[in-house]
Amino acid sequence: MLHPMHILPHPMRRLTFIRTFKLTLALIGTLLWVHPVRGQAPIRNAEVKSLKQLTLDELMDIEVTSVSKRPEKLFEAASAIEVITHDDIRRSGASSIPEALRLAPNLAVAQKGSHSWGISARGFNTDLANKLLVLMDGRAVYTPLYSGVFWERQDYLLADLDRIEVVSGPGGTLWGANAVNGVINIISRSARDTQGLYAEAGGGSELNGFGGARYGGKLAPDVYFRVYGKYADRDGGTLTNGTAAHDAWNFGQGGFRLDAFTASQDVLTLQGDIYDSDLEVPTGGVSHQSGHNLLGRWSRELTNGSFALKVYYDRTHLDAATAAFIANGLLLAPAGRLTDDLDTYDIDFQHTVRAGERHQLIWGLGYRFTHDEVGNSPAVGFLPPVLKQRLYSGFLQDEVKLADDVIFTAGAKIEHNDYTGVEWEPGIRLRWNIDERQMMWSAISRAVRMPSRIDRDITQGTPPYFVLLAGGKDFRSETVTAYELGYRTQLDSRVTVSLSAFYNDYAYIRSTSINPVTIFPLFFTNNVEGETYGLEMSFIYQAASWWRLQGGYNRLEEDLRVRPGGSDFNNALNETADPRNQVSLRSVMDLPHNWELDVAWRWVDELTINNAGVPALVPAYSELDVRLGWNPTPTLELSVIGRNLLHAHHVEYGIPTPIREQIDRSVYGKVTWRF
């Protein structure tokens, strides 16, 4: 059976984005001419200083916002959270956000092909992975088509990222639906912190060629801006039968950010991006993706708290080649093209207020409107083809100081969606600061995944052609009740350790049922339930002033089953494809004469994947990434990056067939200038 995810492809119309990229670079050049770099030495020094490693104390003092929706120190965050810093990203040599996410030991990251990734926390890393909320500067990027993320669309100039916060465990109490197993919050740097000119270029095997540029300047006192553009061309992978996978792709993006700081403690931000991408599809043809977004944010510090207002518009376009629908040699529907145009309008308000010495209240309201218009192909479509949806939300959380070292937090989010009506996501959390170097926390929370268009509206085979699979008109929200216990300690100035244990109880997970009268079409229902539990561990060891070791270990056990009285065509196998064990170790060395050596090793256990209701295996693998960098001057950086060096090819995902894709070894060079 053709998996519904095969309708959700990727990009390859070069000329379109080359024009966009050239226009972006022309814009940067114009700004350089209009705003020549004057008096930039202090800014340049600040940019160079950001390349230096943070001490462990500085790392633990990093402020994060993903756990409580307000700034708090990483060490005090009562959650299983990992932070990928700006310097971590630079020194990893990552060329994309999915590659950078491998630095988070609490994530499972599987590369499926040249432009396809599976990323999850605490399980459910399937083709339709849908239990992870991903935010880019507060803009939700999961698609209503299947509640997951098109990872090949998500990009920034990585040098402009401040940090990536990765929370494993439910976040529905504050963030709402789809924050079921975790939240990834990708946060870019303020325009004030990215002044001057930055440029990068390089290429090699697999990553054929890439380039990017950014210019930041001042429009007025305390008003800063930056503009950027980037482009990359990537090769396709190799199938297990040794032939080319034919999934090469290219991607280009440009954008801007404007930050204004006022004497009344206001911070105003306006930012936007535009991208265009073309991808070859292994089943044949070329798919095209493009989009743009615009986001505005206003925040103010008050005497006893703060407030923030965020508004954004997001437009995405997909034009995908879909393969012919063939069963037992019989052509049921010809090949064609599926298009999808999605417009999202979102407004969100949040108010934080300190109510006395022991209470801190956070409350907020939100509204989202989406207009989704699909052009159906013969093999795959959505009915109705045009859908307008509204999401209303509100949340309230109270943080109570029970004692000087014990903090109790209780809250709930209520949402109303057009599919299932009102959804309720409560949570409680307890934090105990044992001393200055030790903290324990525990939590109980409920989260939901609302139905997506695939759950309710998909048709595999579009009438009048034969329909094999249809959405379930009564499909309800999936739910989880999660129990967590964690411990974080800084043993001394050289070692930090984080541990978390969890137990998740899932209900109403997606299943596929047989039509009791006609057998076909199959349709989606909620007949799977079960539990997952496990352990996450990470550590940082400052072995010397010039050498740091970081690592992690994950253990995940899953027990999903068809609920009593229900049925599932896939025998409860289709929603999980996760390794039981994962181990990672990273070494970061500052060598003499401004050389840097960064080595990252990972081992991923075998995983079970669904093959039409029968379990199939993806073998365990280990891999090694290495970066060697040299900074001959404060403004110039040269580096060579090798990825997946232990094998010429290896498999990370997919059913074991001759056309399962392998991930190739790659080596590329990079040159970076900062002025």
C-alpha positions as CSV (number, residue, x, y, z in Angstrom):
1,M,0.0,0.0,0.0
2,L,1.3,3.4,-0.9
3,H,2.0,5.3,2.3
4,P,0.2,8.6,2.5
5,M,3.5,10.4,3.3
6,H,4.5,9.7,-0.3
7,I,2.3,12.6,-1.3
8,L,4.4,15.0,0.7
9,P,7.6,15.5,-1.3
10,H,10.3,18.1,-1.8
11,P,12.1,20.7,-4.3
12,M,14.4,21.4,-8.0
13,R,13.5,24.4,-10.2
14,R,16.9,26.1,-10.1
15,L,16.3,29.1,-12.3
16,T,13.5,30.4,-10.0
17,F,15.5,30.6,-6.9
18,I,18.8,31.5,-8.5
19,R,16.9,34.7,-9.6
20,T,15.7,35.2,-6.0
21,F,19.1,34.5,-4.6
22,K,20.8,37.0,-6.9
23,L,18.2,39.6,-6.0
24,T,18.9,39.0,-2.3
25,L,22.6,39.4,-2.8
26,A,21.9,42.5,-4.9
27,L,19.9,43.9,-2.0
28,I,22.8,43.2,0.4
29,G,25.2,44.9,-2.0
30,T,22.9,47.9,-2.2
31,L,22.7,48.2,1.5
32,L,26.4,48.0,1.8
33,W,26.7,50.9,-0.6
34,V,24.0,53.0,1.1
35,H,25.2,52.1,4.6
36,P,28.9,51.7,4.5
37,V,30.5,50.0,7.5
38,R,31.6,52.8,9.8
39,G,32.9,52.4,13.4
40,Q,32.3,48.6,13.3
41,A,35.4,47.6,15.3
42,P,33.5,47.0,18.6
43,I,30.8,45.1,16.8
44,R,33.3,43.0,15.0
45,N,35.0,42.2,18.3
46,A,31.7,41.2,19.7
47,E,31.1,38.9,16.8
48,V,34.5,37.3,17.2
49,K,34.0,36.9,20.9
50,S,30.9,34.9,20.3
51,L,33.1,32.2,18.7
52,K,34.7,31.4,22.1
53,Q,33.5,28.5,24.2
54,L,31.2,29.2,27.1
55,T,32.3,28.0,30.5
56,L,30.1,25.4,32.2
57,D,28.8,28.1,34.6
58,E,27.9,30.3,31.6
59,L,26.2,27.4,29.9
60,M,24.0,26.7,33.0
61,D,23.2,30.4,33.2
62,I,21.9,30.6,29.6
63,E,18.3,31.8,29.7
64,V,15.7,29.5,28.1
65,T,12.0,30.2,27.5
66,S,10.6,26.9,26.2
67,V,9.8,25.3,29.6
68,S,7.8,28.1,31.3
69,K,7.3,30.6,28.5
70,R,9.4,33.1,30.3
71,P,13.2,33.5,30.7
72,E,14.8,31.3,33.3
73,K,18.3,29.8,33.8
74,L,18.9,26.5,32.0
75,F,20.0,24.9,35.3
76,E,16.7,25.8,37.0
77,A,14.4,24.7,34.1
78,A,12.2,22.0,35.5
79,S,12.2,19.8,32.4
80,A,14.3,17.5,30.2
81,I,15.8,20.3,28.1
82,E,18.9,20.4,26.0
83,V,20.3,23.6,24.5
84,I,22.2,23.7,21.2
85,T,24.2,27.0,21.4
86,H,25.4,29.2,18.6
87,D,28.9,27.9,19.0
88,D,27.8,24.3,19.1
89,I,26.2,24.8,15.6
90,R,29.2,26.5,14.2
91,R,31.7,23.9,15.5
92,S,29.5,21.0,14.3
93,G,29.9,22.1,10.7
94,A,26.1,21.5,10.3
95,S,24.8,22.7,7.0
96,S,21.1,22.4,7.8
97,I,18.8,22.5,10.9
98,P,18.2,18.7,10.9
99,E,22.0,18.2,11.0
100,A,22.3,20.6,13.9
101,L,19.5,18.8,15.8
102,R,21.8,15.7,16.0
103,L,23.6,17.7,18.7
104,A,20.6,17.2,21.0
105,P,21.0,13.8,22.8
106,N,17.3,13.7,23.7
107,L,16.2,13.6,20.1
108,A,16.0,10.7,17.6
109,V,17.2,12.0,14.2
110,A,17.0,9.7,11.2
111,Q,17.9,10.8,7.6
112,K,15.6,9.0,5.2
113,G,17.0,10.4,2.0
114,S,18.8,13.3,0.5
115,H,15.9,15.7,1.5
116,S,13.8,13.7,3.9
117,W,14.3,13.5,7.7
118,G,12.5,11.9,10.6
119,I,12.9,13.7,13.9
120,S,11.2,12.9,17.2
121,A,11.5,12.8,21.0
122,R,10.4,9.8,23.1
123,G,9.2,7.7,20.1
124,F,6.7,7.8,17.2
125,N,9.4,8.7,14.6
126,T,7.3,7.3,11.7
127,D,6.8,8.5,8.2
128,L,3.9,10.6,9.6
129,A,5.8,11.7,12.7
130,N,3.4,14.2,14.3
131,K,4.0,14.5,18.0
132,L,6.6,17.2,18.1
133,L,5.9,21.0,18.1
134,V,8.5,23.0,16.2
135,L,8.8,26.7,16.5
136,M,11.0,29.2,14.6
137,D,11.1,32.5,16.5
138,G,7.7,31.6,17.8
139,R,6.2,30.7,14.4
140,A,4.7,27.1,14.4
141,V,6.0,25.3,11.3
142,Y,4.1,22.0,11.5
143,T,1.7,21.5,8.6
144,P,-2.0,20.9,9.0
145,L,-1.7,18.3,6.2
146,Y,-0.3,15.7,8.6
147,S,0.6,17.6,11.8
148,G,4.3,17.0,11.1
149,V,7.2,19.0,9.7
150,F,8.6,19.4,6.2
151,W,12.1,19.6,7.5
152,E,13.6,20.4,4.1
153,R,11.6,23.7,4.2
154,Q,12.9,24.9,7.6
155,D,16.1,27.0,7.3
156,Y,17.9,30.1,8.4
157,L,21.4,31.3,7.9
158,L,22.8,29.1,10.7
159,A,25.3,31.8,11.7
160,D,22.4,33.9,12.7
161,L,20.9,31.4,15.2
162,D,21.3,32.1,18.9
163,R,20.3,28.7,20.2
164,I,17.9,25.8,19.7
165,E,16.0,24.7,22.8
166,V,14.9,21.0,22.7
167,V,12.4,19.9,25.3
168,S,11.5,16.3,25.5
169,G,8.2,15.6,27.1
170,P,4.7,17.1,26.7
171,G,4.4,20.9,26.4
172,G,0.7,21.2,25.8
173,T,-0.1,23.1,29.0
174,L,1.7,26.2,27.5
175,W,2.2,25.5,23.8
176,G,-1.0,23.6,22.9
177,A,-1.8,20.8,20.5
178,N,1.0,18.8,18.9
179,A,3.4,19.5,21.7
180,V,2.8,15.9,22.7
181,N,6.3,14.4,23.0
182,G,8.4,17.6,22.9
183,V,9.0,21.1,21.7
184,I,11.9,22.3,19.5
185,N,12.3,26.1,19.7
186,I,14.7,27.6,17.1
187,I,15.7,31.1,18.1
188,S,17.6,33.5,16.0
189,R,19.9,36.3,17.2
190,S,18.8,39.9,17.5
191,A,19.8,42.1,14.6
192,R,21.8,44.1,17.2
193,D,24.0,41.0,17.7
194,T,24.6,40.4,14.0
195,Q,26.1,43.7,12.8
196,G,28.6,44.0,10.0
197,L,29.2,41.7,7.0
198,Y,29.2,37.9,7.2
199,A,29.8,35.6,4.2
200,E,30.3,31.9,3.7
201,A,30.9,29.6,0.8
202,G,32.0,26.0,0.1
203,G,31.3,22.7,-1.4
204,G,32.3,19.1,-1.8
205,S,30.7,15.7,-2.2
206,E,27.0,15.4,-1.6
207,L,26.8,19.0,-0.6
208,N,27.9,20.2,-4.1
209,G,28.0,23.9,-3.4
210,F,26.6,26.5,-1.0
211,G,26.9,30.1,-0.2
212,G,25.4,32.7,2.0
213,A,25.8,36.3,3.0
214,R,24.3,38.6,5.7
215,Y,24.7,42.3,6.4
216,G,23.6,44.1,9.6
217,G,23.6,47.8,10.2
218,K,21.9,50.7,12.1
219,L,18.9,52.6,10.8
220,A,18.8,54.9,13.8
221,P,19.9,54.9,17.5
222,D,18.7,51.6,19.0
223,V,17.2,50.5,15.7
224,Y,19.1,47.6,14.0
225,F,18.5,45.6,10.9
226,R,20.0,42.7,8.9
227,V,19.3,41.1,5.6
228,Y,20.6,37.7,4.4
229,G,20.5,35.3,1.5
230,K,21.7,31.7,1.1
231,Y,21.7,28.9,-1.5
232,A,22.7,25.2,-1.5
233,D,22.8,22.5,-4.1
234,R,22.8,18.9,-2.8
235,D,23.3,15.5,-4.5
236,G,21.0,12.6,-4.4
237,G,21.6,9.4,-2.4
238,T,22.2,5.8,-3.3
239,L,19.7,2.9,-3.2
240,T,20.6,-0.4,-1.5
241,N,20.7,-2.0,-5.0
242,G,23.6,0.4,-5.8
243,T,21.7,2.7,-8.2
244,A,21.2,6.4,-7.8
245,A,18.2,7.4,-5.7
246,H,17.4,10.4,-8.0
247,D,16.5,12.7,-5.1
248,A,19.0,15.6,-5.6
249,W,17.7,19.0,-4.6
250,N,18.5,22.7,-4.2
251,F,17.2,25.3,-1.8
252,G,17.5,29.0,-1.5
253,Q,16.3,31.5,1.0
254,G,16.5,35.2,1.8
255,G,15.1,37.4,4.5
256,F,15.5,40.3,6.9
257,R,15.1,41.2,10.6
258,L,14.5,44.6,12.2
259,D,14.8,45.2,16.0
260,A,14.1,48.5,17.8
261,F,14.7,49.2,21.5
262,T,12.9,52.1,23.2
263,A,13.4,54.0,26.4
264,S,10.1,52.7,27.7
265,Q,11.5,49.1,27.8
266,D,9.7,48.1,24.6
267,V,11.3,45.7,22.1
268,L,9.8,45.8,18.6
269,T,10.8,43.1,16.1
270,L,9.8,42.7,12.4
271,Q,11.2,39.8,10.4
272,G,10.4,37.8,7.3
273,D,11.8,35.1,5.0
274,I,11.2,33.9,1.4
275,Y,12.4,30.5,0.1
276,D,12.2,28.5,-3.1
277,S,13.2,24.9,-3.6
278,D,13.2,22.1,-6.2
279,L,13.6,18.4,-5.4
280,E,13.8,15.3,-7.5
281,V,11.4,12.6,-6.3
282,P,12.7,9.0,-6.3
283,T,9.4,7.7,-7.7
284,G,10.0,10.1,-10.7
285,G,9.5,13.7,-11.5
286,V,10.4,17.0,-9.8
287,S,8.6,18.7,-7.0
288,H,8.6,22.3,-6.1
289,Q,8.2,24.1,-2.8
290,S,8.2,27.8,-2.0
291,G,6.9,30.1,0.6
292,H,7.3,33.3,2.6
293,N,6.4,34.6,6.1
294,L,6.2,37.8,8.0
295,L,6.3,38.1,11.8
296,G,5.9,41.0,14.2
297,R,6.5,41.0,17.9
298,W,6.1,43.7,20.6
299,S,7.2,43.0,24.1
300,R,7.5,45.3,27.2
301,E,9.0,44.9,30.6
302,L,6.6,46.1,33.4
303,T,7.2,47.0,37.0
304,N,5.7,43.7,38.1
305,G,6.0,41.5,35.0
306,S,5.9,41.8,31.2
307,F,3.7,41.3,28.2
308,A,4.3,40.2,24.6
309,L,2.2,40.4,21.5
310,K,3.1,38.3,18.4
311,V,1.4,38.3,15.0
312,Y,2.5,36.4,11.9
313,Y,1.5,35.4,8.4
314,D,2.9,32.3,6.7
315,R,2.4,31.2,3.1
316,T,3.5,27.8,1.8
317,H,3.2,26.3,-1.7
318,L,3.7,22.7,-2.7
319,D,3.7,21.3,-6.2
320,A,4.4,17.6,-6.0
321,A,4.9,14.8,-8.5
322,T,2.8,11.8,-7.5
323,A,3.5,8.3,-8.8
324,A,0.9,6.2,-10.5
325,F,-1.2,4.0,-8.2
326,I,-0.5,0.4,-9.2
327,A,-1.7,-2.8,-7.4
328,N,-0.8,-6.3,-8.5
329,G,0.3,-4.9,-11.9
330,L,-3.1,-3.2,-12.4
331,L,-3.1,0.6,-13.0
332,L,-5.7,2.0,-10.6
333,A,-4.8,5.7,-11.1
334,P,-2.2,7.5,-13.4
335,A,0.6,9.6,-12.3
336,G,-0.1,13.3,-11.7
337,R,0.6,16.3,-9.6
338,L,-0.6,17.4,-6.2
339,T,-0.6,21.0,-5.2
340,D,-1.2,22.6,-1.8
341,D,-1.4,26.3,-1.0
342,L,-1.6,27.1,2.7
343,D,-2.1,30.5,4.3
344,T,-1.8,30.8,8.1
345,Y,-2.7,33.9,10.1
346,D,-1.8,33.8,13.8
347,I,-2.0,36.2,16.8
348,D,-0.8,35.5,20.3
349,F,-0.8,37.5,23.5
350,Q,1.0,36.7,26.7
351,H,1.0,38.5,30.1
352,T,3.3,37.6,33.0
353,V,2.6,39.2,36.4
354,R,4.1,38.8,39.8
355,A,1.3,38.5,42.3
356,G,3.0,39.1,45.6
357,E,6.2,37.5,46.7
358,R,5.2,33.9,46.1
359,H,3.1,33.8,43.0
360,Q,4.0,34.4,39.3
361,L,1.1,34.2,36.9
362,I,1.3,33.7,33.2
363,W,-1.7,33.8,31.0
364,G,-2.4,34.2,27.3
365,L,-4.8,34.1,24.4
366,G,-4.4,33.0,20.9
367,Y,-6.2,32.7,17.5
368,R,-5.1,31.0,14.3
369,F,-6.8,30.9,10.9
370,T,-5.7,28.6,8.1
371,H,-6.9,28.5,4.5
372,D,-5.8,25.3,2.8
373,E,-6.4,24.7,-0.9
374,V,-5.4,21.4,-2.5
375,G,-5.2,20.5,-6.2
376,N,-5.8,16.8,-6.2
377,S,-3.9,14.3,-8.3
378,P,-5.4,11.0,-9.6
379,A,-3.5,8.9,-7.1
380,V,-3.8,11.1,-3.9
381,G,-6.0,13.9,-2.8
382,F,-8.0,15.6,0.0
383,L,-11.7,16.0,0.2
384,P,-12.9,18.7,0.5
385,P,-10.1,20.3,-1.5
386,V,-10.5,23.7,0.1
387,L,-10.7,23.9,3.9
388,K,-10.8,26.9,6.3
389,Q,-10.1,26.2,10.0
390,R,-10.0,28.3,13.1
391,L,-8.2,27.6,16.4
392,Y,-8.9,29.5,19.6
393,S,-6.8,29.1,22.7
394,G,-6.2,30.4,26.1
395,F,-3.9,29.3,29.0
396,L,-3.2,30.1,32.6
397,Q,-0.3,29.0,34.7
398,D,0.5,29.8,38.3
399,E,4.0,29.4,39.7
400,V,3.9,29.2,43.5
401,K,7.0,29.4,45.8
402,L,6.1,26.9,48.5
403,A,9.4,27.5,50.2
404,D,12.6,29.2,49.3
405,D,13.8,26.1,47.5
406,V,10.5,24.5,46.4
407,I,8.4,25.8,43.5
408,F,5.1,24.3,42.5
409,T,3.6,25.1,39.1
410,A,0.1,24.3,37.9
411,G,-1.6,25.3,34.7
412,A,-3.9,24.4,31.8
413,K,-4.5,25.3,28.2
414,I,-7.9,25.1,26.6
415,E,-8.2,25.1,22.8
416,H,-11.2,24.9,20.4
417,N,-10.6,23.4,17.0
418,D,-13.0,22.8,14.1
419,Y,-12.5,19.0,14.1
420,T,-13.1,17.9,17.7
421,G,-14.2,21.1,19.6
422,V,-12.8,21.8,23.0
423,E,-9.5,20.2,24.1
424,W,-8.1,20.5,27.6
425,E,-4.4,20.1,28.4
426,P,-3.6,20.5,32.2
427,G,-0.2,20.0,33.9
428,I,1.5,20.2,37.3
429,R,5.2,20.5,38.0
430,L,7.3,20.5,41.2
431,R,10.9,21.8,41.4
432,W,13.2,21.4,44.4
433,N,16.5,23.3,44.4
434,I,18.4,21.0,46.7
435,D,21.3,23.4,46.8
436,E,23.2,25.7,44.4
437,R,24.4,22.7,42.3
438,Q,21.5,20.2,42.5
439,M,17.9,20.4,41.3
440,M,15.1,17.8,41.1
441,W,11.8,18.1,39.3
442,S,8.7,16.0,38.6
443,A,5.7,16.5,36.4
444,I,2.3,15.1,35.4
445,S,0.7,16.5,32.3
446,R,-1.8,15.8,29.6
447,A,-1.4,16.6,25.9
448,V,-3.3,16.0,22.7
449,R,-2.7,15.8,19.0
450,M,-5.6,17.2,17.1
451,P,-6.7,15.5,13.8
452,S,-4.9,16.6,10.6
453,R,-6.1,16.6,7.1
454,I,-4.6,13.2,6.5
455,D,-6.6,11.8,9.4
456,R,-9.9,13.2,8.3
457,D,-9.7,14.2,4.6
458,I,-7.2,12.1,2.7
459,T,-8.2,9.9,-0.3
460,Q,-5.6,7.5,-1.7
461,G,-7.1,7.2,-5.2
462,T,-9.2,10.2,-6.1
463,P,-12.8,9.6,-7.4
464,P,-13.6,8.4,-10.0
465,Y,-10.5,6.3,-9.6
466,F,-10.4,3.4,-7.1
467,V,-10.1,4.6,-3.5
468,L,-7.9,2.4,-1.3
469,L,-7.7,4.6,1.8
470,A,-9.8,7.4,3.1
471,G,-9.8,9.7,6.1
472,G,-12.0,8.8,9.1
473,K,-14.7,11.4,9.5
474,D,-15.0,10.5,13.2
475,F,-11.3,10.5,13.9
476,R,-10.7,12.1,17.3
477,S,-7.7,13.6,19.0
478,E,-4.9,11.4,20.2
479,T,-4.0,11.8,23.9
480,V,-1.1,11.2,26.3
481,T,-0.9,11.4,30.1
482,A,2.8,11.7,30.9
483,Y,4.7,11.2,34.2
484,E,8.3,12.5,34.5
485,L,11.0,12.7,37.1
486,G,14.3,14.5,36.6
487,Y,17.6,15.4,38.3
488,R,20.2,18.0,37.2
489,T,23.5,18.5,39.0
490,Q,26.7,20.5,38.5
491,L,29.2,18.2,40.3
492,D,31.9,20.9,40.2
493,S,33.1,23.5,37.8
494,R,34.0,20.8,35.2
495,V,31.0,18.3,35.2
496,T,27.3,18.6,34.7
497,V,24.8,15.7,34.5
498,S,21.1,15.6,33.6
499,L,18.9,12.6,34.1
500,S,15.2,12.1,33.3
501,A,12.8,9.2,33.5
502,F,9.4,9.1,31.9
503,Y,6.2,7.0,31.6
504,N,3.7,7.9,28.9
505,D,0.2,6.5,28.6
506,Y,-1.3,6.9,25.1
507,A,-4.9,6.6,24.0
508,Y,-6.8,6.9,20.7
509,I,-3.7,6.5,18.6
510,R,-4.2,6.3,14.8
511,S,-5.1,3.0,13.3
512,T,-6.3,1.8,9.9
513,S,-9.6,-0.1,9.7
514,I,-11.3,-2.2,7.1
515,N,-14.7,-1.2,5.8
516,P,-17.1,-3.8,7.3
517,V,-19.3,-3.8,4.3
518,T,-17.1,-3.3,1.2
519,I,-13.6,-3.9,2.7
520,F,-12.3,-0.9,0.7
521,P,-11.7,1.8,1.2
522,L,-9.7,1.4,4.4
523,F,-10.1,4.3,6.7
524,F,-8.3,5.9,9.7
525,T,-9.7,5.3,13.2
526,N,-8.3,5.5,16.8
527,N,-7.9,1.9,17.7
528,V,-4.3,1.8,19.1
529,E,-3.3,2.4,22.7
530,G,-0.3,1.7,24.9
531,E,2.6,2.9,26.9
532,T,6.2,4.1,26.4
533,Y,8.8,4.5,29.1
534,G,12.4,5.2,29.3
535,L,15.5,7.1,30.5
536,E,17.4,10.1,29.1
537,M,20.9,11.0,30.3
538,S,23.3,13.7,29.1
539,F,26.6,15.1,30.5
540,I,29.2,17.8,29.9
541,Y,32.8,17.3,31.1
542,Q,35.3,20.1,30.8
543,A,38.4,17.9,30.7
544,A,40.7,20.9,30.3
545,S,40.4,24.5,29.4
546,W,40.8,23.6,25.8
547,W,38.9,20.3,25.7
548,R,35.2,19.6,26.3
549,L,33.4,16.3,26.1
550,Q,29.6,16.0,25.7
551,G,27.5,12.9,25.5
552,G,24.2,11.3,26.0
553,Y,22.3,8.0,26.3
554,N,18.6,7.3,25.6
555,R,16.6,4.2,26.5
556,L,13.1,3.8,25.1
557,E,10.6,0.9,25.6
558,E,7.4,0.9,23.6
559,D,4.2,-1.3,24.1
560,L,1.5,-0.3,21.7
561,R,-1.4,-2.6,20.9
562,V,-4.8,-2.6,19.4
563,R,-7.4,-1.7,22.0
564,P,-9.9,-4.4,23.0
565,G,-12.8,-4.6,20.5
566,G,-10.9,-2.6,17.9
567,S,-8.9,-3.5,14.8
568,D,-5.9,-2.2,12.9
569,F,-4.8,-3.3,9.4
570,N,-1.2,-2.5,10.5
571,N,-1.3,-4.5,13.8
572,A,-0.3,-1.4,15.8
573,L,3.1,-1.2,14.0
574,N,2.5,2.0,11.9
575,E,3.0,4.7,14.6
576,T,6.4,3.7,16.0
577,A,9.8,3.2,14.3
578,D,12.3,4.0,17.1
579,P,15.6,2.6,18.3
580,R,15.6,1.2,21.8
581,N,19.0,2.6,22.6
582,Q,21.0,5.6,21.4
583,V,24.5,6.7,22.5
584,S,26.3,9.9,21.4
585,L,29.7,11.4,22.3
586,R,31.2,14.6,21.1
587,S,34.7,16.0,21.6
588,V,35.4,19.7,21.2
589,M,39.1,20.8,21.2
590,D,40.8,24.2,20.9
591,L,44.2,23.4,19.5
592,P,47.3,25.6,19.4
593,H,47.7,28.3,16.7
594,N,43.9,28.8,16.4
595,W,43.1,25.3,15.2
596,E,39.8,23.5,16.2
597,L,39.1,19.8,16.1
598,D,35.5,18.6,16.7
599,V,34.6,14.9,16.6
600,A,31.0,13.5,17.0
601,W,30.3,9.8,17.2
602,R,26.8,8.2,17.5
603,W,25.5,4.7,17.8
604,V,21.8,4.0,17.0
605,D,20.2,0.7,17.9
606,E,18.2,-1.3,15.3
607,L,14.5,-0.3,15.0
608,T,11.3,-2.1,13.9
609,I,9.4,-0.5,11.1
610,N,6.0,-1.4,9.6
611,N,5.8,-3.3,6.4
612,A,2.0,-3.6,5.7
613,G,1.3,-5.0,9.1
614,V,4.4,-7.1,9.4
615,P,7.5,-6.0,11.4
616,A,10.7,-5.3,9.4
617,L,14.1,-4.2,10.7
618,V,16.4,-1.3,10.1
619,P,19.9,-2.4,11.3
620,A,21.8,-0.7,14.0
621,Y,24.6,1.6,12.9
622,S,27.4,3.8,14.2
623,E,28.8,6.9,12.5
624,L,31.4,9.6,12.9
625,D,31.4,13.3,11.9
626,V,34.6,15.3,12.1
627,R,35.4,19.0,11.6
628,L,38.9,20.6,11.4
629,G,38.9,24.4,11.5
630,W,41.5,27.1,11.4
631,N,41.1,30.8,12.2
632,P,44.2,32.4,10.6
633,T,42.8,35.8,11.5
634,P,39.9,37.0,13.7
635,T,37.8,37.5,10.6
636,L,38.6,34.4,8.5
637,E,37.7,30.8,9.2
638,L,38.6,27.8,7.1
639,S,37.2,24.4,7.8
640,V,36.9,20.9,6.4
641,I,33.9,18.8,7.5
642,G,33.4,15.0,7.0
643,R,30.1,13.3,7.7
644,N,29.3,9.6,8.0
645,L,33.0,8.8,7.7
646,L,32.8,5.2,9.0
647,H,30.9,3.8,6.0
648,A,30.6,4.7,2.3
649,H,26.8,4.2,2.7
650,H,24.5,3.3,5.6
651,V,20.8,3.0,6.2
652,E,18.9,5.0,8.9
653,Y,15.3,4.3,7.9
654,G,12.9,2.5,5.5
655,I,11.5,-0.9,4.7
656,P,14.2,-3.4,3.5
657,T,13.7,-3.4,-0.2
658,P,16.2,-2.9,-3.1
659,I,15.0,0.7,-3.3
660,R,15.5,1.6,0.3
661,E,17.8,4.7,0.4
662,Q,21.3,4.8,1.9
663,I,23.0,7.8,3.3
664,D,26.3,8.5,1.7
665,R,29.6,9.6,3.2
666,S,30.3,13.3,2.4
667,V,33.3,15.7,2.7
668,Y,33.2,19.4,2.0
669,G,35.1,22.5,2.7
670,K,33.9,25.9,4.0
671,V,35.3,29.4,4.1
672,T,33.8,32.1,6.4
673,W,34.5,35.8,6.5
674,R,33.4,38.3,9.2
675,F,33.9,42.0,8.7
